[in-house]
Amino acid sequence: MSELGVETDRAGKWYEEEKEILKKNYPDEKEKLKNELENRTWNAIKLKAMDLGLARDQEEYRYSEEVKEQLRNLAEDSKYLWI
């Protein structure tokens, strides 16, 4: 936006303070992050977390034993619905 003569604090630059808040709280403290980084959208927060290598591995929770057991139970409970 500087080519238009408009200066903003949000021009994509992340300040060190913001990065530290993100490092201390991501991914467990979503509401706290949204409040403390109020000038950042949740999508921007997630993208910066990925850029900093903070994002959780999807496999970590997608295929946990707890999830597998829940899926097995659902499949067992609904198997007669298909007949």
N, CA, C and O atoms as CSV, one atom per row, in Angstrom:
chain,resi,resn,atom,element,x,y,z
A,1,MET,N,N,0.808,-1.189,0.000
A,1,MET,CA,C,0.000,0.000,0.000
A,1,MET,C,C,0.855,1.258,0.000
A,1,MET,O,O,0.326,2.356,-0.173
A,2,SER,N,N,2.151,1.129,0.188
A,2,SER,CA,C,2.985,2.327,0.234
A,2,SER,C,C,3.012,3.043,-1.108
A,2,SER,O,O,3.244,4.251,-1.150
A,3,GLU,N,N,2.780,2.326,-2.209
A,3,GLU,CA,C,2.746,2.997,-3.510
A,3,GLU,C,C,1.558,3.948,-3.612
A,3,GLU,O,O,1.548,4.839,-4.461
A,4,LEU,N,N,0.560,3.763,-2.753
A,4,LEU,CA,C,-0.589,4.659,-2.714
A,4,LEU,C,C,-0.409,5.777,-1.692
A,4,LEU,O,O,-1.284,6.625,-1.520
A,5,GLY,N,N,0.730,5.765,-1.024
A,5,GLY,CA,C,0.977,6.777,-0.011
A,5,GLY,C,C,0.328,6.467,1.326
A,5,GLY,O,O,0.225,7.339,2.189
A,6,VAL,N,N,-0.109,5.226,1.498
A,6,VAL,CA,C,-0.761,4.830,2.742
A,6,VAL,C,C,0.168,3.901,3.498
A,6,VAL,O,O,0.612,2.887,2.961
A,7,GLU,N,N,0.457,4.240,4.726
A,7,GLU,CA,C,1.311,3.396,5.560
A,7,GLU,C,C,0.451,2.719,6.619
A,7,GLU,O,O,-0.383,3.361,7.257
A,8,THR,N,N,0.655,1.442,6.796
A,8,THR,CA,C,-0.084,0.720,7.830
A,8,THR,C,C,0.880,-0.140,8.627
A,8,THR,O,O,1.970,-0.470,8.161
A,9,ASP,N,N,0.468,-0.497,9.831
A,9,ASP,CA,C,1.260,-1.411,10.649
A,9,ASP,C,C,1.074,-2.852,10.194
A,9,ASP,O,O,1.899,-3.709,10.511
A,10,ARG,N,N,0.018,-3.128,9.466
A,10,ARG,CA,C,-0.321,-4.500,9.111
A,10,ARG,C,C,0.160,-4.885,7.724
A,10,ARG,O,O,-0.337,-5.874,7.185
A,11,ALA,N,N,1.050,-4.204,7.140
A,11,ALA,CA,C,1.452,-4.453,5.756
A,11,ALA,C,C,2.153,-5.795,5.588
A,11,ALA,O,O,3.052,-5.926,4.758
A,12,GLY,N,N,1.750,-6.786,6.366
A,12,GLY,CA,C,2.330,-8.109,6.232
A,12,GLY,C,C,3.506,-8.353,7.153
A,12,GLY,O,O,3.879,-9.501,7.393
A,13,LYS,N,N,4.086,-7.300,7.665
A,13,LYS,CA,C,5.243,-7.446,8.544
A,13,LYS,C,C,4.777,-7.898,9.923
A,13,LYS,O,O,3.845,-7.341,10.503
A,14,TRP,N,N,5.451,-8.916,10.425
A,14,TRP,CA,C,5.184,-9.397,11.782
A,14,TRP,C,C,6.293,-8.891,12.688
A,14,TRP,O,O,7.476,-9.061,12.393
A,15,TYR,N,N,5.910,-8.279,13.772
A,15,TYR,CA,C,6.879,-7.786,14.743
A,15,TYR,C,C,7.349,-8.934,15.629
A,15,TYR,O,O,6.641,-9.924,15.814
A,16,GLU,N,N,8.543,-8.789,16.167
A,16,GLU,CA,C,9.107,-9.836,17.028
A,16,GLU,C,C,8.193,-10.144,18.206
A,16,GLU,O,O,8.048,-11.305,18.590
A,17,GLU,N,N,7.581,-9.127,18.776
A,17,GLU,CA,C,6.661,-9.329,19.904
A,17,GLU,C,C,5.506,-10.232,19.500
A,17,GLU,O,O,5.108,-11.115,20.261
A,18,GLU,N,N,4.964,-10.014,18.299
A,18,GLU,CA,C,3.858,-10.837,17.811
A,18,GLU,C,C,4.302,-12.281,17.618
A,18,GLU,O,O,3.583,-13.217,17.966
A,19,LYS,N,N,5.488,-12.445,17.061
A,19,LYS,CA,C,6.006,-13.799,16.836
A,19,LYS,C,C,6.216,-14.533,18.152
A,19,LYS,O,O,5.949,-15.731,18.247
A,20,GLU,N,N,6.692,-13.822,19.164
A,20,GLU,CA,C,6.900,-14.442,20.478
A,20,GLU,C,C,5.575,-14.877,21.092
A,20,GLU,O,O,5.482,-15.963,21.665
A,21,ILE,N,N,4.552,-14.039,20.975
A,21,ILE,CA,C,3.217,-14.399,21.464
A,21,ILE,C,C,2.737,-15.655,20.755
A,21,ILE,O,O,2.193,-16.566,21.380
A,22,LEU,N,N,2.944,-15.693,19.454
A,22,LEU,CA,C,2.529,-16.848,18.660
A,22,LEU,C,C,3.278,-18.107,19.088
A,22,LEU,O,O,2.669,-19.161,19.270
A,23,LYS,N,N,4.573,-18.001,19.246
A,23,LYS,CA,C,5.391,-19.156,19.639
A,23,LYS,C,C,4.988,-19.703,21.004
A,23,LYS,O,O,5.007,-20.914,21.222
A,24,LYS,N,N,4.626,-18.818,21.913
A,24,LYS,CA,C,4.268,-19.249,23.268
A,24,LYS,C,C,2.881,-19.877,23.346
A,24,LYS,O,O,2.621,-20.682,24.240
A,25,ASN,N,N,1.997,-19.527,22.432
A,25,ASN,CA,C,0.592,-19.911,22.587
A,25,ASN,C,C,0.007,-20.798,21.496
A,25,ASN,O,O,-1.077,-21.349,21.686
A,26,TYR,N,N,0.672,-20.954,20.377
A,26,TYR,CA,C,0.103,-21.727,19.271
A,26,TYR,C,C,0.462,-23.193,19.435
A,26,TYR,O,O,1.604,-23.480,19.793
A,27,PRO,N,N,-0.429,-24.131,19.200
A,27,PRO,CA,C,-1.803,-24.040,18.726
A,27,PRO,C,C,-2.837,-24.121,19.840
A,27,PRO,O,O,-4.035,-24.134,19.557
A,28,ASP,N,N,-2.413,-24.174,21.085
A,28,ASP,CA,C,-3.332,-24.494,22.176
A,28,ASP,C,C,-4.201,-23.342,22.662
A,28,ASP,O,O,-5.253,-23.591,23.251
A,29,GLU,N,N,-3.815,-22.129,22.446
A,29,GLU,CA,C,-4.509,-20.975,23.027
A,29,GLU,C,C,-5.134,-20.090,21.952
A,29,GLU,O,O,-4.769,-18.922,21.819
A,30,LYS,N,N,-6.067,-20.638,21.190
A,30,LYS,CA,C,-6.662,-19.913,20.063
A,30,LYS,C,C,-7.306,-18.591,20.499
A,30,LYS,O,O,-7.016,-17.547,19.914
A,31,GLU,N,N,-8.160,-18.619,21.503
A,31,GLU,CA,C,-8.855,-17.396,21.919
A,31,GLU,C,C,-7.877,-16.353,22.458
A,31,GLU,O,O,-8.026,-15.161,22.189
A,32,LYS,N,N,-6.891,-16.796,23.208
A,32,LYS,CA,C,-5.878,-15.872,23.729
A,32,LYS,C,C,-5.117,-15.223,22.576
A,32,LYS,O,O,-4.859,-14.020,22.596
A,33,LEU,N,N,-4.760,-16.022,21.573
A,33,LEU,CA,C,-4.051,-15.482,20.412
A,33,LEU,C,C,-4.904,-14.465,19.668
A,33,LEU,O,O,-4.417,-13.401,19.285
A,34,LYS,N,N,-6.181,-14.793,19.464
A,34,LYS,CA,C,-7.062,-13.872,18.750
A,34,LYS,C,C,-7.193,-12.547,19.497
A,34,LYS,O,O,-7.300,-11.490,18.875
A,35,ASN,N,N,-7.184,-12.601,20.824
A,35,ASN,CA,C,-7.275,-11.374,21.623
A,35,ASN,C,C,-5.964,-10.597,21.622
A,35,ASN,O,O,-5.965,-9.375,21.470
A,36,GLU,N,N,-4.857,-11.294,21.790
A,36,GLU,CA,C,-3.563,-10.609,21.878
A,36,GLU,C,C,-3.057,-10.130,20.523
A,36,GLU,O,O,-2.314,-9.152,20.448
A,37,LEU,N,N,-3.453,-10.808,19.462
A,37,LEU,CA,C,-3.055,-10.403,18.108
A,37,LEU,C,C,-4.288,-9.885,17.372
A,37,LEU,O,O,-4.596,-10.326,16.265
A,38,GLU,N,N,-4.975,-8.958,17.992
A,38,GLU,CA,C,-6.269,-8.506,17.491
A,38,GLU,C,C,-6.205,-7.855,16.111
A,38,GLU,O,O,-7.231,-7.764,15.436
A,39,ASN,N,N,-5.046,-7.406,15.678
A,39,ASN,CA,C,-4.915,-6.824,14.341
A,39,ASN,C,C,-4.632,-7.871,13.278
A,39,ASN,O,O,-4.454,-7.537,12.107
A,40,ARG,N,N,-4.590,-9.130,13.677
A,40,ARG,CA,C,-4.325,-10.233,12.750
A,40,ARG,C,C,-5.557,-11.113,12.631
A,40,ARG,O,O,-6.226,-11.394,13.626
A,41,THR,N,N,-5.854,-11.544,11.423
A,41,THR,CA,C,-6.955,-12.490,11.252
A,41,THR,C,C,-6.494,-13.866,11.714
A,41,THR,O,O,-5.296,-14.131,11.805
A,42,TRP,N,N,-7.458,-14.740,12.006
A,42,TRP,CA,C,-7.094,-16.098,12.419
A,42,TRP,C,C,-6.335,-16.796,11.294
A,42,TRP,O,O,-5.408,-17.563,11.554
A,43,ASN,N,N,-6.719,-16.539,10.057
A,43,ASN,CA,C,-6.022,-17.142,8.926
A,43,ASN,C,C,-4.568,-16.662,8.864
A,43,ASN,O,O,-3.667,-17.459,8.605
A,44,ALA,N,N,-4.335,-15.377,9.098
A,44,ALA,CA,C,-2.965,-14.845,9.106
A,44,ALA,C,C,-2.150,-15.474,10.234
A,44,ALA,O,O,-0.965,-15.760,10.066
A,45,ILE,N,N,-2.785,-15.685,11.371
A,45,ILE,CA,C,-2.104,-16.317,12.506
A,45,ILE,C,C,-1.694,-17.742,12.148
A,45,ILE,O,O,-0.566,-18.154,12.418
A,46,LYS,N,N,-2.606,-18.486,11.542
A,46,LYS,CA,C,-2.289,-19.868,11.157
A,46,LYS,C,C,-1.173,-19.918,10.117
A,46,LYS,O,O,-0.282,-20.763,10.197
A,47,LEU,N,N,-1.222,-19.018,9.148
A,47,LEU,CA,C,-0.188,-18.997,8.113
A,47,LEU,C,C,1.184,-18.660,8.694
A,47,LEU,O,O,2.187,-19.263,8.313
A,48,LYS,N,N,1.228,-17.704,9.610
A,48,LYS,CA,C,2.506,-17.348,10.227
A,48,LYS,C,C,3.007,-18.506,11.087
A,48,LYS,O,O,4.211,-18.759,11.135
A,49,ALA,N,N,2.114,-19.203,11.758
A,49,ALA,CA,C,2.511,-20.369,12.556
A,49,ALA,C,C,3.145,-21.428,11.660
A,49,ALA,O,O,4.159,-22.024,12.023
A,50,MET,N,N,2.560,-21.659,10.505
A,50,MET,CA,C,3.143,-22.622,9.565
A,50,MET,C,C,4.500,-22.128,9.091
A,50,MET,O,O,5.447,-22.909,8.994
A,51,ASP,N,N,4.601,-20.845,8.796
A,51,ASP,CA,C,5.859,-20.244,8.350
A,51,ASP,C,C,6.959,-20.404,9.404
A,51,ASP,O,O,8.131,-20.575,9.069
A,52,LEU,N,N,6.571,-20.346,10.669
A,52,LEU,CA,C,7.527,-20.489,11.769
A,52,LEU,C,C,7.741,-21.947,12.182
A,52,LEU,O,O,8.515,-22.235,13.096
A,53,GLY,N,N,7.048,-22.858,11.499
A,53,GLY,CA,C,7.192,-24.278,11.821
A,53,GLY,C,C,6.461,-24.682,13.085
A,53,GLY,O,O,6.838,-25.660,13.732
A,54,LEU,N,N,5.422,-23.945,13.446
A,54,LEU,CA,C,4.696,-24.218,14.684
A,54,LEU,C,C,3.464,-25.087,14.497
A,54,LEU,O,O,2.931,-25.621,15.470
A,55,ALA,N,N,3.010,-25.234,13.278
A,55,ALA,CA,C,1.768,-25.969,13.042
A,55,ALA,C,C,1.928,-27.431,13.424
A,55,ALA,O,O,2.967,-28.047,13.186
A,56,ARG,N,N,0.865,-27.975,14.025
A,56,ARG,CA,C,0.881,-29.385,14.393
A,56,ARG,C,C,0.782,-30.245,13.145
A,56,ARG,O,O,0.181,-29.858,12.143
A,57,ASP,N,N,1.374,-31.392,13.230
A,57,ASP,CA,C,1.261,-32.377,12.169
A,57,ASP,C,C,-0.152,-32.944,12.201
A,57,ASP,O,O,-0.616,-33.390,13.250
A,58,GLN,N,N,-0.832,-32.932,11.078
A,58,GLN,CA,C,-2.202,-33.434,11.005
A,58,GLN,C,C,-2.306,-34.879,11.468
A,58,GLN,O,O,-3.296,-35.259,12.093
A,59,GLU,N,N,-1.307,-35.680,11.171
A,59,GLU,CA,C,-1.328,-37.090,11.561
A,59,GLU,C,C,-1.365,-37.246,13.075
A,59,GLU,O,O,-1.846,-38.255,13.592
A,60,GLU,N,N,-0.864,-36.259,13.771
A,60,GLU,CA,C,-0.761,-36.306,15.222
A,60,GLU,C,C,-2.109,-36.559,15.888
A,60,GLU,O,O,-2.188,-37.286,16.878
A,61,TYR,N,N,-3.158,-35.965,15.354
A,61,TYR,CA,C,-4.459,-36.134,15.983
A,61,TYR,C,C,-5.486,-36.779,15.068
A,61,TYR,O,O,-6.493,-37.297,15.551
A,62,ARG,N,N,-5.266,-36.762,13.782
A,62,ARG,CA,C,-6.239,-37.323,12.860
A,62,ARG,C,C,-6.366,-38.835,13.030
A,62,ARG,O,O,-7.465,-39.382,12.939
A,63,TYR,N,N,-5.268,-39.494,13.272
A,63,TYR,CA,C,-5.289,-40.946,13.349
A,63,TYR,C,C,-4.894,-41.447,14.734
A,63,TYR,O,O,-4.294,-42.515,14.859
A,64,SER,N,N,-5.223,-40.694,15.760
A,64,SER,CA,C,-4.910,-41.130,17.115
A,64,SER,C,C,-5.750,-42.358,17.453
A,64,SER,O,O,-6.768,-42.617,16.811
A,65,GLU,N,N,-5.329,-43.094,18.440
A,65,GLU,CA,C,-6.071,-44.289,18.850
A,65,GLU,C,C,-7.488,-43.937,19.284
A,65,GLU,O,O,-8.426,-44.688,19.016
A,66,GLU,N,N,-7.644,-42.814,19.942
A,66,GLU,CA,C,-8.972,-42.394,20.376
A,66,GLU,C,C,-9.894,-42.186,19.179
A,66,GLU,O,O,-11.043,-42.629,19.195
A,67,VAL,N,N,-9.401,-41.522,18.153
A,67,VAL,CA,C,-10.202,-41.278,16.952
A,67,VAL,C,C,-10.510,-42.592,16.246
A,67,VAL,O,O,-11.635,-42.803,15.794
A,68,LYS,N,N,-9.531,-43.466,16.149
A,68,LYS,CA,C,-9.757,-44.766,15.509
A,68,LYS,C,C,-10.845,-45.550,16.241
A,68,LYS,O,O,-11.702,-46.164,15.605
A,69,GLU,N,N,-10.813,-45.530,17.557
A,69,GLU,CA,C,-11.818,-46.246,18.343
A,69,GLU,C,C,-13.204,-45.648,18.121
A,69,GLU,O,O,-14.183,-46.384,17.999
A,70,GLN,N,N,-13.292,-44.334,18.069
A,70,GLN,CA,C,-14.573,-43.680,17.807
A,70,GLN,C,C,-15.111,-44.069,16.435
A,70,GLN,O,O,-16.307,-44.322,16.286
A,71,LEU,N,N,-14.247,-44.118,15.445
A,71,LEU,CA,C,-14.670,-44.511,14.101
A,71,LEU,C,C,-15.138,-45.959,14.069
A,71,LEU,O,O,-16.135,-46.280,13.422
A,72,ARG,N,N,-14.420,-46.834,14.768
A,72,ARG,CA,C,-14.838,-48.239,14.838
A,72,ARG,C,C,-16.226,-48.363,15.465
A,72,ARG,O,O,-17.073,-49.107,14.971
A,73,ASN,N,N,-16.450,-47.637,16.545
A,73,ASN,CA,C,-17.747,-47.687,17.217
A,73,ASN,C,C,-18.860,-47.163,16.322
A,73,ASN,O,O,-19.941,-47.749,16.266
A,74,LEU,N,N,-18.606,-46.081,15.632
A,74,LEU,CA,C,-19.608,-45.542,14.710
A,74,LEU,C,C,-19.919,-46.522,13.593
A,74,LEU,O,O,-21.080,-46.709,13.228
A,75,ALA,N,N,-18.890,-47.143,13.055
A,75,ALA,CA,C,-19.087,-48.115,11.981
A,75,ALA,C,C,-19.891,-49.308,12.487
A,75,ALA,O,O,-20.790,-49.790,11.797
A,76,GLU,N,N,-19.577,-49.777,13.666
A,76,GLU,CA,C,-20.292,-50.912,14.247
A,76,GLU,C,C,-21.752,-50.554,14.510
A,76,GLU,O,O,-22.649,-51.345,14.217
A,77,ASP,N,N,-21.989,-49.375,15.056
A,77,ASP,CA,C,-23.353,-48.941,15.368
A,77,ASP,C,C,-24.199,-48.744,14.122
A,77,ASP,O,O,-25.413,-48.944,14.161
A,78,SER,N,N,-23.586,-48.362,13.036
A,78,SER,CA,C,-24.368,-48.034,11.840
A,78,SER,C,C,-24.330,-49.111,10.768
A,78,SER,O,O,-24.911,-48.919,9.700
A,79,LYS,N,N,-23.672,-50.230,11.010
A,79,LYS,CA,C,-23.528,-51.217,9.942
A,79,LYS,C,C,-24.866,-51.799,9.506
A,79,LYS,O,O,-25.008,-52.204,8.353
A,80,TYR,N,N,-25.842,-51.849,10.393
A,80,TYR,CA,C,-27.138,-52.404,10.019
A,80,TYR,C,C,-28.025,-51.385,9.313
A,80,TYR,O,O,-29.069,-51.742,8.768
A,81,LEU,N,N,-27.622,-50.139,9.320
A,81,LEU,CA,C,-28.396,-49.115,8.628
A,81,LEU,C,C,-28.261,-49.227,7.115
A,81,LEU,O,O,-29.095,-48.700,6.377
A,82,TRP,N,N,-27.235,-49.898,6.655
A,82,TRP,CA,C,-26.977,-49.998,5.219
A,82,TRP,C,C,-27.696,-51.175,4.583
A,82,TRP,O,O,-27.719,-51.285,3.357
A,83,ILE,N,N,-28.271,-52.040,5.365
A,83,ILE,CA,C,-28.923,-53.248,4.820
A,83,ILE,C,C,-30.347,-52.948,4.439
A,83,ILE,O,O,-31.058,-53.833,3.963
